[in-house]
Amino acid sequence: MALNDMQRCIQECERCHDVCLKALTYCLRKGGRYADINHITALLDCAEMCRTCVSFMVRESPRHHHTCGVCAVMCDACAKSCSAFEGDDEMRLCVAECHRCAESCKEMASTTTV
């Protein structure tokens, strides 16, 4: 995998982290079903895994493909959770970013070298 592919994945993970944290704040403010523990956990899991994934890639860990694989799973789960809020632009933004990040991480997960 080329270095520019890794840089793109780093940027996607950073963006996804930020979008998930903004969505988290949005959901907590809205309350009700938006603040459901499973939904909030999905947002937090995704944000935290994105941050971890970035760390592994930035320091060129030879095990980055493992964290990228887990990150893709977390992003897919978060996108699924956010997609339950039909018609909500904030949640739609989170779904889209989580999908982009998951795809980028899946590509990185398929590599074993930097």
C-alpha positions as CSV (number, residue, x, y, z in Angstrom):
1,M,0.0,0.0,0.0
2,A,1.4,3.3,-1.0
3,L,2.2,6.0,1.6
4,N,-0.4,8.3,0.1
5,D,-3.0,5.6,0.7
6,M,-2.0,5.5,4.3
7,Q,-2.1,9.3,4.5
8,R,-5.6,9.2,3.1
9,C,-6.7,6.7,5.7
10,I,-5.1,8.8,8.5
11,Q,-7.1,11.8,7.2
12,E,-10.4,9.7,7.0
13,C,-9.8,8.4,10.6
14,E,-9.2,11.9,11.9
15,R,-12.3,13.3,10.2
16,C,-14.4,10.3,11.4
17,H,-13.2,10.8,14.9
18,D,-14.2,14.5,14.8
19,V,-17.6,13.8,13.2
20,C,-18.4,11.1,15.8
21,L,-17.5,13.4,18.7
22,K,-19.7,16.2,17.3
23,A,-22.5,13.7,16.7
24,L,-22.1,12.5,20.3
25,T,-22.5,16.1,21.7
26,Y,-25.5,16.6,19.3
27,C,-27.1,13.4,20.5
28,L,-26.6,14.1,24.2
29,R,-28.2,17.5,23.7
30,K,-31.2,16.1,21.9
31,G,-31.7,13.4,24.5
32,G,-34.4,10.8,24.3
33,R,-33.6,7.9,22.0
34,Y,-30.6,9.9,20.6
35,A,-29.0,9.4,24.0
36,D,-29.6,5.6,24.1
37,I,-26.6,4.0,25.7
38,N,-26.0,1.6,22.8
39,H,-26.0,4.5,20.3
40,I,-23.7,6.6,22.5
41,T,-21.4,3.7,22.9
42,A,-21.2,3.1,19.2
43,L,-20.2,6.8,18.7
44,L,-17.6,6.6,21.4
45,D,-16.2,3.2,20.2
46,C,-15.8,4.5,16.7
47,A,-14.2,7.8,17.8
48,E,-11.7,6.1,20.1
49,M,-10.8,3.4,17.6
50,C,-10.2,6.0,14.9
51,R,-7.8,7.8,17.2
52,T,-6.0,4.5,18.0
53,C,-5.8,3.6,14.3
54,V,-4.3,7.0,13.5
55,S,-1.6,6.5,16.1
56,F,-0.6,3.1,14.7
57,M,-0.4,4.5,11.1
58,V,1.5,7.7,12.0
59,R,4.2,5.7,13.8
60,E,4.2,3.2,10.9
61,S,3.5,0.3,13.2
62,P,3.8,-3.0,11.3
63,R,0.6,-4.0,13.0
64,H,-1.5,-1.1,11.7
65,H,-3.4,-3.5,9.5
66,H,-4.9,-5.1,12.7
67,T,-6.1,-1.8,14.1
68,C,-7.4,-0.7,10.7
69,G,-9.5,-3.9,10.5
70,V,-11.0,-3.3,13.9
71,C,-11.6,0.3,13.0
72,A,-13.6,-0.7,9.9
73,V,-15.8,-2.9,12.1
74,M,-16.4,0.0,14.6
75,C,-17.1,2.5,11.8
76,D,-19.6,0.1,10.2
77,A,-21.4,-0.4,13.6
78,C,-21.5,3.3,14.2
79,A,-22.9,4.0,10.7
80,K,-25.6,1.4,11.3
81,S,-26.5,3.0,14.6
82,C,-26.7,6.5,13.2
83,S,-28.7,5.3,10.2
84,A,-31.6,4.6,12.5
85,F,-32.3,8.3,12.7
86,E,-33.8,8.9,9.3
87,G,-34.2,12.4,8.2
88,D,-31.6,13.8,10.6
89,D,-28.8,15.7,8.7
90,E,-26.4,15.4,11.6
91,M,-26.8,11.6,11.7
92,R,-26.7,11.4,7.9
93,L,-23.3,13.2,8.0
94,C,-22.0,10.7,10.6
95,V,-23.2,7.7,8.5
96,A,-21.5,9.0,5.4
97,E,-18.2,9.7,7.2
98,C,-18.2,6.4,9.0
99,H,-18.7,4.6,5.6
100,R,-15.8,6.5,4.0
101,C,-13.6,5.7,6.9
102,A,-14.6,2.0,7.0
103,E,-13.8,1.6,3.3
104,S,-10.4,3.3,3.7
105,C,-9.6,1.2,6.8
106,K,-10.6,-2.0,5.0
107,E,-8.1,-1.2,2.2
108,M,-5.4,-0.6,4.8
109,A,-6.3,-3.8,6.7
110,S,-5.6,-5.8,3.6
111,T,-1.9,-4.8,3.8
112,T,0.8,-6.1,6.0
113,T,3.5,-3.6,5.3
114,V,3.8,0.2,5.3
